[in-house]
Amino acid sequence: PGCLLQMESYNVLLEIIRDLIRNPNPENKKHLENRIEEQFSHSSHNLDKLLNKSSDDIFAIINLFADARDRLSQSQSRGGAVRGDLARCCQLLQLKRDELRSLYTGHVELHKSVKLLTRIRHVGSAPARIQACLAIDDYLGAARELTDSQRILDKKLHGVKALLAAKSQLAVLSRTIFHSLQANLAHRLYALDPKGASADFDDLANKDLSQVPAPEHGESVNSILCLLEAACCLDKLPQTVQSVLDNLMPSLRDIAIRHTDSALAASQTFKVFIANLLAHLEQVAFRHTVLAKRLNLLVLRSPALAQSPSVAAYSEENPALAAIVSQLRDLLGDYLDVRGENLSYESAAAAGPAQFDLNQLLGRRKIPARPAPVLFRFAYSSHAIGAASAAAAAAAAAAAAGSDQPDGAGAQKQKDGASPGKQRRPLALVCPAAQSNIVEAHELLRMFSARIDPADTQGLSAWLENFVQAVFLVTERSRMMPCAGQDPLRLVLPRARAPLLQSCVTLQTYLSDLARYGRAMPGQADGAWRIGHDLLQQFGRACQSALSALTQDQLCTAVSKDLLQLLSDPAALATEAGLRQLTGRLIDQVFYRQEQGARMPRDVRELSDIGKVAQLATLSESLSWLVTIAGPLFGDSPVERKVTEQLDHLKVLSGKCFNVIMIEVCLRASNRLKDLPTHSNFSVGVDDIELDDRVTAFLSDLRCLKDALYQRLTAGAYGRVFRLLPGVVCALLAALLPSFSRINPLGVKKIGRNLFEMQRVAVDLAGWGEAEFARVRELFDLLLLTPDQIVASVLEQGPRFSLEEYDSVLRVYARTYSSCDEEKMRRARERLRQVITQKHV
């Protein structure tokens, strides 16, 4: 209701103001004034009503306000009391703060005194702790204890006179640690680890040594890293690296001497000796590689170290590789006997290394490019450092590092730098010096170089390959080639059966050596194969010349190549059908020729004596043996295939020699029997039981051939050399039938007796031929029949022979029996022709 009244009052006032603005005349003003008074009176009346209505509430509010005022006065009084209490607290806190400040100051002074006493006690006990670390070879711990104690003496306890003795004792321990560290580092670098080289050298070289505990005995790589860190702690890293460089060459020589003594004591071969030596040197190379890598990390951590020439030499290039390669080349120079004289290893060492120049490494930061590698370096070569220059280099190095050397180091260095020739005995050789020793060592050296120096920066692989190509293989070629050019028939090695030519045995030895070279030196195998190819090629020419000299081409020109191939085919000689085919072709080509439509005997001379046949047999067997033994030595590479081709040529030449022998056997039979019809009488009046002279000569000659060939051919070859004999003898006798003038029944009996004797010998040698001799006897037995009986037998049994053979029988029959009717003979020929032609059709 109050709000409504207020709104009404507002509205009345607004209306009055609006009316005054619209009508400002006096009457209107008076009217409006009355209205206002009326409204005010009305409002006053309403207020009275409201006061009367809310009087109790108003009085209650007035009482509450009075009570609040009293409470506010009380609160103001209590706030003043609190402010006084707070002022007193502030004063008390200020007093307490002053008290605490005085207490803290006293405690700090007391703490400094205690800390100073603790440091004094720590420095005093440092020598004992250092000795304990040295007792267990913990050089890193000893170096850290020493440097910590020296740092305390130099900074915190500087000027304390009571500690001068401890300071002197620590200085002595510093020199002791340094000398012992140098000796232990040399031992770790060059000692032989039976377990071999570690496979994680890169990881070990990059280890944070703050995380590496004290190394155990035998952990060479960890020990090397810890020793380097200890040298850094002692601030002696340049001197330590300098001592490593100074001892590098003597230590490598000691390794070679120790391995030589061990090899001689155990009677080891050169290959075992060089394998053990290279395994040891590989460990040395890898340890120096770890050393070089660790030095690079230390230079990154402390760039000032790069100013040291010795550290720079290791950080830029590992000098141990050059030293190892130099020592190996000197050692190999003795074992390969390439110095021109058998110089001892120690004499070369006394003259200085061939390539390793320590002064060159220490006198500059960058190592210039090496000149082209020299194949061999002699002790008196201008490439080698003489004893005087080596001593001068050592003296210069000592002068350069003299300011950093501890007391006594110069004397020790001078002692170590003395002439090795005066201190060490000459190195004996495990085996005689010879260039062939490279075969045993080549692959080991190649693998060694690939592991320690994959890029061949030191030229060991190049030197090795160059030596094999330019020296060893050239020498071997000079040694082997004269054998291939000599007369292959000159010397024969006796054996119980089938003696061999000395030339073939020697050549087989050479080929075995070359095959061994190829297997032992895969990279140089092609060079060895080429020597083998040239050997076989020249030897093949010599054998061909020997064959031509023996035969003078009398037999070879009369035989076609396809017939020679058939004669060399074991399958053609295995069956009687194949033997008959070969026999027929051989008779046609060798013993007869076609001239003006007639078959005329060929004049082919046999070899002058059976000794040549024996030489041919030895040549054939030796070549066959050489091909059999040497063939499996070569593989399928292009160069090896060329060697195999030359062996195939020798195999063909061996077969050609054997074929010549086979043909010679047949030719001797032909030459002994071809005059049988003209020089013997087979129309005799009495029965003659004696063999014909020609047959006797043939059998005698055959026995000589048998004796000569049995000793010079193997069982298989001896069984094949007479395979053609029965067929040739029978075919020859059948072909000779027309040449007989007369043969009566006693002559037929005589021929049969001779045939039986020849059959007994020929079949025994050849292993076949009974049927062939039976056929020839049957052919000559036809002379016991009349022409009509011959025709009747053909009609009854069929033709057993060719028309030409029947015609030869009839001609001999006609000459033997002059009373024979010519017309009757003509009819018999015609009848035989008709029957045989009909049978063939």
C-alpha positions in Angstrom: 0.0 0.0 0.0 2.9 2.4 0.7 4.3 1.9 -2.7 0.9 2.6 -4.3 0.5 5.8 -2.3 3.9 6.9 -3.3 3.1 6.3 -7.0 -0.1 8.2 -6.7 1.8 11.2 -5.2 4.2 11.1 -8.0 1.4 11.1 -10.5 -0.3 14.1 -8.8 2.9 16.1 -8.9 3.4 15.3 -12.5 -0.1 16.4 -13.4 0.3 19.7 -11.5 3.6 20.4 -13.2 2.1 19.5 -16.6 -0.9 21.9 -16.0 1.4 24.7 -14.9 3.4 24.3 -18.0 0.2 24.3 -20.1 -1.7 27.1 -18.2 0.6 29.4 -16.2 -2.2 32.0 -15.3 -2.7 33.0 -11.7 -6.1 31.3 -11.3 -4.8 28.0 -12.4 -1.8 28.4 -10.1 -4.2 29.1 -7.2 -6.2 26.1 -8.1 -3.3 23.9 -8.3 -1.9 25.3 -5.0 -5.1 24.3 -3.3 -5.0 21.0 -4.8 -1.4 20.5 -3.5 -2.4 21.5 0.0 -5.3 19.1 -0.2 -3.0 16.3 -1.3 -0.5 17.1 1.5 -3.2 17.0 4.1 -4.3 13.7 2.8 -0.7 12.3 2.8 -0.2 13.6 6.4 -3.3 11.8 7.4 -2.1 8.6 5.8 1.2 8.9 7.6 -0.4 9.2 11.0 -2.4 6.1 10.3 0.7 4.2 9.4 2.6 5.4 12.5 -0.3 4.4 14.7 -0.4 1.1 13.0 3.4 0.3 13.2 4.4 2.0 16.5 5.4 -1.3 18.2 7.8 -2.2 15.5 9.4 1.2 15.5 10.0 1.0 19.2 11.5 -2.5 18.9 13.9 -1.2 16.2 15.0 1.7 18.3 15.8 -0.7 21.2 17.8 -3.0 18.9 19.8 -0.1 17.6 20.6 1.1 21.1 21.8 -2.4 22.0 24.0 -2.6 19.0 25.6 0.7 19.9 26.5 -0.6 23.3 28.0 -3.7 21.9 30.1 -1.7 19.4 31.5 0.3 22.3 32.5 -2.8 24.1 34.2 -4.2 21.0 36.2 -1.1 20.5 37.5 -1.4 24.1 38.6 -5.1 23.6 40.4 -4.2 20.2 42.5 -1.6 22.1 43.6 -4.3 24.5 44.5 -6.7 21.7 46.6 -4.1 20.0 48.6 -3.7 23.2 49.1 -7.5 23.4 50.4 -7.5 19.8 52.9 -4.8 20.4 54.3 -6.7 23.3 54.6 -9.9 21.1 56.5 -8.0 18.4 59.0 -6.9 21.0 59.4 -10.4 22.3 59.9 -11.8 18.8 62.6 -9.3 18.1 64.4 -10.5 21.2 64.1 -14.1 20.1 65.4 -13.3 16.6 68.5 -11.6 18.0 69.1 -14.7 20.1 68.7 -17.1 17.1 71.1 -15.0 15.0 73.7 -15.3 17.6 73.2 -19.1 17.9 73.4 -19.5 14.0 76.6 -17.6 13.8 78.2 -19.8 16.4 77.0 -22.9 14.7 78.4 -21.9 11.3 81.7 -21.2 12.9 81.6 -24.6 14.6 80.7 -26.3 11.3 83.6 -24.7 9.5 85.9 -25.9 12.1 84.5 -29.5 11.9 84.7 -29.5 8.1 88.3 -28.3 8.2 89.2 -31.0 10.7 87.4 -33.6 8.4 89.3 -32.5 5.4 92.6 -32.7 7.3 91.7 -36.2 8.4 90.7 -37.1 4.8 94.0 -35.8 3.4 95.9 -37.6 6.1 94.3 -41.0 5.3 94.5 -40.5 1.5 97.8 -42.4 1.1 96.4 -45.4 2.7 93.3 -45.4 0.5 95.5 -44.8 -2.6 97.6 -47.8 -1.7 94.5 -49.9 -1.2 93.3 -49.0 -4.7 96.7 -49.8 -6.2 96.7 -53.2 -4.5 93.6 -54.2 -6.5 94.7 -52.4 -9.7 92.0 -49.7 -9.3 94.1 -47.0 -10.9 91.0 -44.8 -11.6 90.0 -44.9 -8.0 93.6 -44.1 -6.9 93.8 -41.2 -9.3 90.5 -39.8 -8.2 91.6 -40.1 -4.5 94.9 -38.4 -5.3 93.4 -35.5 -7.3 90.7 -34.9 -4.6 93.3 -34.8 -1.9 95.6 -32.5 -3.9 92.7 -30.2 -4.7 91.9 -29.9 -1.0 95.5 -29.2 -0.2 95.8 -26.6 -2.9 92.5 -24.8 -2.2 90.9 -25.4 1.1 94.0 -26.2 3.1 96.4 -23.9 1.3 99.0 -22.6 3.6 98.6 -25.2 6.4 102.2 -25.9 7.4 101.2 -29.0 9.3 100.2 -30.7 6.0 103.5 -30.1 4.1 104.6 -33.7 4.8 101.3 -35.1 3.5 101.6 -33.0 0.4 105.1 -34.4 -0.3 103.8 -37.9 0.2 101.0 -37.3 -2.3 103.5 -36.0 -4.8 105.6 -39.2 -4.4 102.4 -41.3 -4.8 101.5 -39.3 -7.9 104.7 -40.4 -9.6 104.2 -44.0 -8.4 100.7 -44.1 -9.8 101.9 -42.7 -13.1 104.7 -45.2 -13.5 102.5 -48.1 -12.5 99.8 -46.9 -14.7 102.1 -46.8 -17.7 103.3 -50.4 -17.0 99.8 -51.7 -16.6 98.6 -49.9 -19.7 101.4 -51.5 -21.7 100.5 -54.9 -20.3 96.8 -54.4 -21.1 97.6 -53.3 -24.7 99.9 -56.2 -25.6 98.9 -59.1 -23.4 97.3 -62.1 -25.2 93.7 -62.7 -24.2 92.8 -66.4 -24.6 89.2 -65.5 -25.2 90.1 -63.5 -28.3 89.2 -60.0 -29.3 85.9 -58.6 -28.0 83.1 -58.0 -30.4 81.7 -54.8 -28.8 84.7 -52.5 -29.0 82.7 -49.5 -30.2 80.3 -49.8 -27.3 83.2 -50.1 -24.8 85.0 -47.1 -26.3 81.9 -44.9 -25.9 81.1 -45.9 -22.3 80.8 -43.2 -19.7 83.5 -44.1 -17.3 81.7 -42.6 -14.4 79.4 -45.6 -14.7 82.1 -48.2 -15.1 83.2 -49.9 -11.8 86.8 -50.8 -11.1 87.8 -53.4 -13.7 88.4 -57.0 -12.8 91.6 -58.7 -13.8 91.6 -59.8 -17.4 89.1 -57.2 -18.7 91.7 -55.6 -20.9 89.4 -53.2 -22.7 87.7 -51.9 -19.6 91.1 -51.6 -18.0 92.4 -49.5 -20.9 89.5 -47.1 -20.7 89.9 -46.8 -16.9 93.6 -46.3 -17.2 93.1 -43.5 -19.7 90.6 -41.8 -17.4 93.0 -42.2 -14.6 95.7 -40.5 -16.7 93.3 -37.7 -17.3 92.7 -37.3 -13.6 96.4 -37.1 -13.1 96.7 -34.6 -15.9 99.3 -37.0 -17.5 97.4 -38.1 -20.6 99.9 -36.7 -23.1 102.8 -38.3 -21.3 100.9 -41.6 -21.1 100.1 -41.6 -24.8 103.7 -40.7 -25.5 104.9 -43.7 -23.5 102.5 -45.9 -25.5 104.0 -44.6 -28.7 107.6 -45.1 -27.5 106.9 -48.7 -26.5 104.9 -49.6 -29.6 107.7 -51.0 -31.8 109.6 -52.8 -29.1 106.4 -54.4 -27.8 105.5 -55.7 -31.2 109.0 -57.1 -31.7 108.6 -58.9 -28.3 105.3 -60.4 -29.4 106.9 -61.8 -32.5 109.8 -63.2 -30.5 107.5 -64.8 -27.9 105.4 -66.5 -30.5 108.5 -67.7 -32.3 109.8 -69.3 -29.1 106.5 -70.9 -28.4 106.2 -72.3 -32.0 109.7 -73.7 -31.9 109.2 -75.2 -28.5 105.9 -76.8 -29.6 107.2 -77.7 -33.1 104.3 -75.8 -34.7 103.9 -75.4 -38.4 104.3 -72.0 -40.0 100.5 -71.7 -40.6 99.8 -72.3 -36.9 102.5 -69.9 -35.9 101.3 -67.1 -38.2 97.7 -67.7 -37.1 98.6 -67.4 -33.5 100.7 -64.3 -34.2 98.0 -62.6 -36.2 95.4 -63.4 -33.6 97.5 -61.7 -31.0 98.3 -58.7 -33.2 94.6 -58.4 -34.0 93.8 -58.0 -30.3 96.6 -55.4 -30.1 95.2 -53.6 -33.1 91.7 -53.5 -31.7 92.9 -52.4 -28.3 94.8 -49.5 -29.9 91.6 -48.7 -31.9 89.7 -48.5 -28.6 92.5 -46.3 -27.3 92.2 -44.0 -30.3 88.4 -43.8 -30.1 88.6 -43.0 -26.4 91.2 -40.3 -26.9 88.8 -38.7 -29.5 86.1 -38.5 -26.8 88.5 -37.1 -24.3 89.6 -34.5 -26.8 86.0 -33.5 -27.3 85.6 -33.2 -23.5 88.9 -31.3 -23.1 89.9 -29.6 -26.4 93.2 -28.5 -24.8 94.4 -32.1 -25.2 94.4 -31.7 -28.9 97.5 -29.5 -28.6 99.6 -32.5 -27.5 101.3 -34.1 -30.6 101.1 -37.6 -29.1 97.3 -37.3 -28.5 96.8 -35.7 -31.9 98.7 -38.7 -33.5 96.2 -41.1 -32.0 93.1 -38.9 -32.5 93.7 -38.5 -36.2 95.2 -41.8 -37.2 95.8 -45.0 -35.3 99.7 -45.4 -35.5 99.5 -49.0 -34.2 98.1 -50.1 -37.6 101.1 -48.7 -39.4 103.5 -50.2 -36.9 101.8 -53.7 -37.0 101.9 -53.7 -40.8 105.5 -52.6 -40.8 106.5 -55.4 -38.4 104.5 -57.9 -40.4 106.2 -56.9 -43.6 109.6 -57.2 -42.0 108.8 -60.6 -40.6 107.3 -61.8 -43.9 110.3 -60.5 -45.7 112.4 -63.1 -43.8 109.9 -66.0 -44.2 109.3 -65.3 -47.9 113.0 -64.8 -48.5 112.5 -61.7 -50.6 115.4 -59.7 -49.3 117.9 -61.3 -51.5 119.6 -62.9 -48.5 118.4 -64.6 -45.4 118.5 -61.6 -43.1 117.3 -62.2 -39.5 114.2 -60.5 -38.3 116.1 -58.8 -35.6 118.6 -57.3 -38.1 115.7 -55.7 -39.9 114.2 -54.5 -36.7 117.5 -52.9 -35.6 117.6 -50.9 -38.9 114.1 -49.5 -38.1 110.6 -50.1 -39.4 110.0 -50.0 -43.1 107.0 -47.7 -43.0 106.3 -46.6 -39.4 107.9 -43.3 -38.6 107.1 -42.2 -35.0 108.8 -38.9 -35.4 106.7 -38.2 -38.4 103.5 -38.8 -36.4 104.6 -36.6 -33.5 106.0 -33.7 -35.5 102.7 -32.8 -37.2 99.0 -32.7 -36.8 98.0 -34.1 -40.2 99.5 -37.1 -41.7 100.2 -36.6 -45.4 99.1 -39.0 -48.1 101.5 -42.0 -48.3 103.5 -42.6 -51.5 102.7 -45.5 -53.7 103.4 -48.7 -51.7 106.8 -50.3 -52.3 106.6 -54.0 -52.9 109.7 -54.9 -50.8 111.8 -53.0 -48.3 115.3 -54.1 -47.6 117.3 -53.4 -44.5 119.7 -51.4 -46.5 116.9 -49.6 -48.5 116.6 -45.9 -48.6 113.0 -46.3 -47.5 114.0 -47.8 -44.1 114.9 -45.6 -41.1 118.5 -46.2 -40.2 119.7 -46.8 -36.7 121.0 -43.3 -36.3 117.9 -41.7 -37.6 115.7 -43.9 -35.3 117.9 -42.8 -32.3 117.6 -39.2 -33.4 113.8 -39.5 -33.7 113.7 -41.0 -30.2 115.9 -38.2 -28.8 113.8 -35.5 -30.4 110.6 -37.0 -29.0 112.2 -37.2 -25.5 113.3 -33.6 -25.7 109.8 -32.5 -26.8 108.1 -34.3 -23.9 110.9 -33.8 -21.4 109.1 -31.1 -19.4 106.1 -33.3 -18.8 108.1 -36.4 -17.8 108.3 -37.3 -14.1 111.6 -37.9 -12.4 113.3 -41.0 -13.6 111.2 -41.3 -16.8 114.0 -40.0 -19.0 116.4 -42.7 -17.8 113.8 -45.4 -18.3 113.1 -44.1 -21.8 116.8 -44.0 -22.6 117.0 -47.6 -21.4 114.1 -48.7 -23.5 115.4 -46.8 -26.6 118.7 -48.6 -26.6 119.7 -50.6 -29.7 117.5 -53.7 -29.8 120.3 -55.6 -31.5 122.4 -55.3 -28.4 119.6 -56.3 -26.0 117.7 -59.1 -28.0 119.0 -62.2 -29.7 118.2 -62.6 -33.4 114.8 -64.2 -34.2 115.0 -67.8 -35.4 112.6 -68.9 -38.1 109.9 -71.5 -37.5 110.4 -72.9 -41.0 112.9 -72.4 -43.9 112.5 -69.2 -45.7 110.7 -69.7 -49.0 108.2 -67.8 -51.1 105.8 -70.7 -50.9 105.2 -69.8 -47.3 102.8 -67.1 -48.6 100.3 -69.9 -49.5 99.9 -70.8 -45.8 99.7 -67.2 -44.7 97.8 -65.5 -47.5 94.3 -66.1 -46.4 95.1 -65.5 -42.7 96.8 -62.2 -43.7 94.0 -61.1 -45.9 91.4 -61.7 -43.3 93.6 -60.0 -40.7 93.9 -56.9 -42.9 90.2 -56.9 -43.6 89.4 -56.9 -39.9 91.9 -54.4 -38.6 92.1 -52.1 -41.7 89.0 -52.6 -44.0 90.0 -49.6 -46.1 93.6 -50.9 -46.5 94.9 -47.5 -45.5 98.3 -49.2 -44.5 98.5 -51.1 -47.8 98.9 -54.6 -46.3 96.3 -56.1 -48.7 97.8 -54.3 -51.7 101.3 -55.4 -50.7 100.1 -59.0 -50.2 98.3 -59.2 -53.6 101.1 -57.5 -55.3 103.6 -59.9 -53.9 101.6 -62.9 -55.0 101.0 -61.6 -58.5 104.4 -60.0 -59.2 106.7 -62.3 -57.3 105.3 -65.6 -56.1 103.3 -66.6 -59.2 106.0 -65.3 -61.5 108.6 -67.4 -59.7 106.3 -70.4 -59.8 105.7 -70.0 -63.5 109.5 -69.8 -64.0 109.9 -73.0 -61.9 107.1 -74.9 -63.6 107.2 -74.0 -67.2 110.5 -75.7 -68.1 109.0 -79.1 -67.2 106.2 -78.6 -69.7 108.6 -77.8 -72.5 111.0 -80.7 -72.1 110.8 -84.1 -73.8 107.9 -85.8 -72.0 109.3 -89.3 -72.8 112.7 -88.5 -71.3 112.3 -90.1 -67.9 110.1 -92.9 -66.7 109.2 -93.7 -63.1 109.2 -97.5 -62.6 106.1 -99.1 -61.1 104.9 -102.7 -60.8 102.3 -102.0 -63.5 102.0 -99.2 -66.0 105.0 -97.0 -65.2 104.5 -93.3 -65.4 106.4 -90.6 -67.2 108.4 -88.3 -64.9 107.0 -85.3 -66.7 103.4 -86.3 -66.0 104.1 -86.9 -62.4 105.9 -83.6 -62.0 103.2 -81.8 -63.9 100.6 -83.4 -61.7 102.5 -82.2 -58.7 102.6 -78.7 -60.1 98.9 -78.8 -60.9 98.2 -80.0 -57.3 100.3 -77.1 -56.0 98.4 -74.6 -58.3 95.1 -76.0 -57.1 96.3 -75.6 -53.5 97.3 -72.1 -54.3 93.9 -71.4 -55.8 92.1 -72.7 -52.7 94.4 -71.0 -50.2 94.4 -67.7 -52.1 90.9 -67.3 -53.7 91.7 -63.8 -54.8 94.7 -65.0 -56.8 93.1 -68.2 -58.0 92.8 -67.0 -61.6 96.6 -66.3 -61.8 97.3 -69.8 -60.6 94.8 -71.3 -63.1 96.4 -69.4 -65.9 99.7 -71.0 -65.0 98.0 -74.4 -65.1 96.5 -73.6 -68.4 99.8 -72.6 -69.9 101.5 -75.6 -68.4 99.0 -78.0 -69.9 99.0 -76.2 -73.2 102.7 -76.3 -73.6 102.9 -79.9 -72.3 100.2 -80.9 -74.8 102.2 -79.5 -77.6 105.3 -81.4 -76.4 103.3 -84.6 -76.2 101.9 -84.0 -79.6 105.4 -83.5 -80.9 106.5 -86.7 -79.2 103.6 -88.6 -80.7 104.4 -87.3 -84.2 108.1 -88.2 -83.7 107.2 -91.7 -82.8 104.6 -92.4 -85.5 105.9 -89.9 -88.1 102.1 -89.6 -89.0 102.2 -92.9 -90.8 99.2 -94.2 -89.0 97.3 -91.1 -88.2 96.9 -89.8 -91.7 95.2 -93.1 -92.9 92.5 -93.1 -90.2 89.5 -90.7 -90.3 88.4 -88.7 -87.3 85.1 -90.5 -86.9 86.9 -93.9 -86.9 89.3 -92.6 -84.2 86.3 -91.5 -82.2 84.8 -95.0 -82.5 88.1 -96.5 -81.4 88.0 -94.3 -78.3 84.4 -95.2 -77.5 84.4 -98.1 -74.9 80.8 -98.9 -75.9 81.9 -99.7 -79.5 84.5 -102.1 -78.2 82.1 -103.8 -75.8 80.0 -105.8 -78.2 81.0 -108.1 -81.0 78.7 -106.3 -83.4 80.6 -103.0 -82.7 83.9 -104.8 -83.0 82.9 -106.2 -86.4 81.9 -102.8 -87.6 85.2 -101.2 -86.4 87.2 -104.1 -88.0 85.5 -103.6 -91.4 86.1 -99.9 -91.4 89.6 -100.3 -90.2 90.4 -102.8 -93.0 88.9 -100.6 -95.6 90.7 -97.4 -94.4 94.1 -98.6 -93.3 95.0 -101.8 -95.2 93.2 -101.3 -98.5 92.3 -98.5 -100.9 90.1 -98.2 -103.9 92.0 -97.5 -107.0 90.4 -97.5 -110.5 87.5 -99.5 -109.2 89.8 -102.2 -107.7 90.6 -102.8 -104.1 94.4 -102.5 -103.7 96.5 -103.0 -100.5 97.7 -99.8 -98.9 101.4 -99.4 -98.1 101.4 -98.3 -94.4 104.6 -98.8 -92.5 104.5 -100.0 -89.0 106.7 -98.5 -86.2 110.3 -99.3 -86.5 110.5 -101.2 -83.2 108.4 -102.4 -80.3 110.1 -99.9 -78.0 108.2 -97.1 -79.7 105.0 -99.0 -79.0 106.0 -99.3 -75.4 106.7 -95.5 -75.3 103.3 -94.8 -76.8 101.7 -97.0 -74.1 103.6 -95.3 -71.4 102.6 -91.9 -72.8 99.0 -92.9 -73.1 98.8 -94.3 -69.6 100.6 -91.3 -68.1 98.3 -88.8 -69.8 95.3 -90.8 -68.8 96.6 -90.9 -65.2 97.3 -87.2 -65.2 93.8 -86.3 -66.5 92.2 -88.6 -63.9 94.2 -87.2 -61.0 94.2 -83.5 -62.0 90.6 -83.3 -63.4 88.9 -83.1 -59.9 91.3 -80.3 -58.9 89.5 -77.7 -61.0 86.0 -76.3 -60.8 83.6 -74.4 -63.0 85.0 -70.9 -63.1 85.8 -69.5 -66.6 89.6 -69.8 -66.1 89.3 -73.3 -64.5 87.2 -74.4 -67.5 90.1 -73.4 -69.7 92.3 -75.6 -67.7 89.8 -78.4 -68.0 89.7 -77.9 -71.7 93.5 -78.5 -71.8 93.0 -81.6 -69.8 90.4 -82.7 -72.3 93.0 -82.2 -75.0 95.4 -84.4 -73.2 92.7 -87.0 -72.7 92.1 -86.9 -76.5 95.8 -87.2 -77.0 96.0 -90.1 -74.7 93.2 -91.8 -76.6 95.0 -91.1 -79.8 98.1 -92.8 -78.5 96.1 -95.8 -77.5 94.4 -95.9 -80.9 97.7 -95.8 -82.6 98.8 -98.8 -80.4 95.6 -100.7 -81.4 96.1 -99.9 -85.0 99.8 -100.9 -84.7 98.8 -104.3 -83.3 96.5 -104.8 -86.3 99.1 -103.4 -88.7 101.7 -105.8 -87.5 99.3 -108.7 -88.0 98.6 -107.5 -91.5 102.3 -107.0 -92.4 103.1 -110.5 -91.1 100.2 -112.3 -92.8 99.8 -110.4 -96.0 102.5 -112.4 -97.8 101.1 -115.7 -96.7 99.5 -116.6 -100.1 102.7 -115.8 -102.1 105.5 -117.1 -99.9 103.9 -120.3 -98.7 102.9 -123.5 -100.5 99.4 -124.8 -99.7 99.3 -127.4 -102.5 101.5 -130.0 -100.8 101.8 -133.6 -101.2 102.4 -134.6 -97.6 100.7 -133.5 -94.4 102.9 -130.7 -92.9 102.3 -130.3 -89.1 104.6 -127.3 -88.8 103.3 -123.8 -88.6 103.9 -121.5 -91.5 106.9 -119.2 -91.1 104.6 -116.1 -91.5 102.3 -117.3 -88.8 105.2 -118.1 -86.6 106.6 -114.6 -87.1 103.2 -113.1 -86.4 102.8 -115.1 -83.2 106.3 -114.2 -82.1 105.7 -110.5 -82.7 102.4 -110.7 -80.9 104.2 -112.2 -77.8 106.7 -109.4 -77.9 103.8 -106.8 -78.0 102.1 -108.6 -75.2 105.1 -108.5 -73.0 105.8 -104.9 -73.8 102.2 -103.7 -73.3 101.4 -105.8 -70.2 104.0 -103.9 -68.2 103.0 -100.5 -69.5 99.2 -100.6 -69.5 96.7 -101.0 -66.8 94.5 -104.1 -66.7 91.6 -102.3 -68.3 93.6 -100.7 -71.1 95.5 -104.0 -71.7 92.2 -105.8 -72.2 91.1 -103.3 -74.8 94.3 -102.9 -76.8 93.9 -106.4 -78.5 90.2 -106.2 -79.0 90.4 -105.7 -82.7 92.9 -108.4 -83.3 90.7 -111.4 -84.0 88.4 -109.5 -86.4 91.4 -108.0 -88.2 93.2 -111.4 -88.6 90.0 -113.2 -89.8 89.0 -110.4 -92.2 92.5 -110.2 -93.5 92.7 -114.0 -94.2 89.3 -113.8 -95.9 90.5 -110.9 -98.0 93.7 -112.8 -98.9 91.8 -115.8 -100.2 91.8 -114.7 -103.8 95.6 -114.3 -103.6 96.2 -118.0 -103.0 97.4 -119.7 -106.2 96.3 -123.3 -105.2 95.0 -124.9 -102.1 94.6 -128.7 -102.1 93.0 -130.7 -99.2 96.3 -131.0 -97.3 96.7 -127.2 -97.8 93.3 -126.6 -96.3 94.3 -128.8 -93.4 97.5 -126.8 -93.0 95.6 -123.5 -93.1 93.2 -124.9 -90.4 96.1 -125.8 -88.2 97.6 -122.3 -88.5 94.1 -120.8 -87.8 93.7 -122.8 -84.6 97.0 -121.6 -83.3 96.3 -118.0 -84.2 92.8 -118.4 -82.7 94.2 -119.7 -79.4 96.5 -116.7 -79.0 94.3 -113.9 -80.4 91.1 -115.0 -78.5 93.1 -115.3 -75.3 94.3 -111.7 -75.7 91.1 -110.2 -77.0 88.5 -112.2 -75.1 86.4 -112.9 -78.2 86.7 -114.1 -81.8 85.9 -117.8 -81.8 83.0 -117.2 -84.2 85.2 -115.1 -86.4 87.9 -117.8 -86.7 85.2 -120.5 -87.2 83.8 -118.5 -90.1 87.2 -118.2 -91.7 87.8 -122.0 -91.3 84.4 -122.7 -92.8 85.3 -120.4 -95.7 88.5 -122.3 -96.4 86.8 -125.6 -95.9 84.6 -124.8 -99.0 87.7 -125.7 -101.0 87.1 -129.3 -100.0 83.8 -129.3 -101.9 83.1 -129.3 -105.6 81.3 -126.3 -107.2 78.1 -128.3 -107.4 78.4 -129.3 -103.7 79.0 -125.6 -102.8 75.8 -124.6 -104.7 73.9 -127.5 -103.1 75.0 -126.4 -99.6 73.9 -122.8 -100.3 70.6 -124.0 -101.5 70.2 -126.2 -98.5 71.6 -124.0 -95.7 71.4 -120.6 -97.2 74.4 -118.3 -98.1 77.0 -118.1 -95.3 79.3 -115.8 -97.2 79.2 -112.9 -99.6 79.1 -113.4 -103.4 82.7 -112.1 -103.6 83.9 -114.7 -101.1 82.1 -117.6 -102.9 83.6 -116.3 -106.2 87.1 -116.3 -104.6 86.6 -119.9 -103.5 85.6 -121.0 -107.0 88.6 -119.2 -108.5 91.1 -120.8 -106.2 89.3 -124.2 -106.8 89.7 -123.7 -110.5 93.4 -122.9 -110.2 93.9 -125.9 -108.0 92.1 -128.3 -110.2 93.1 -127.5 -113.8 90.8 -130.2 -115.1 87.7 -128.3 -113.9 85.2 -127.5 -116.6 85.0 -123.7 -117.2 81.4 -123.9 -118.2 80.5 -125.8 -115.1 82.3 -123.1 -113.0 80.4 -120.3 -114.9 77.0 -122.0 -114.2 78.0 -122.5 -110.5 78.8 -118.7 -110.2 75.6 -117.7 -111.9 73.6 -120.0 -109.7 75.2 -118.6 -106.6 74.6 -115.1 -107.7 70.9 -115.8 -108.3 70.5 -117.5 -104.9 72.4 -114.9 -102.9 70.6 -112.0 -104.8 67.2 -113.7 -104.1 68.0 -114.1 -100.4 69.0 -110.4 -100.1 65.8 -109.3 -101.8 
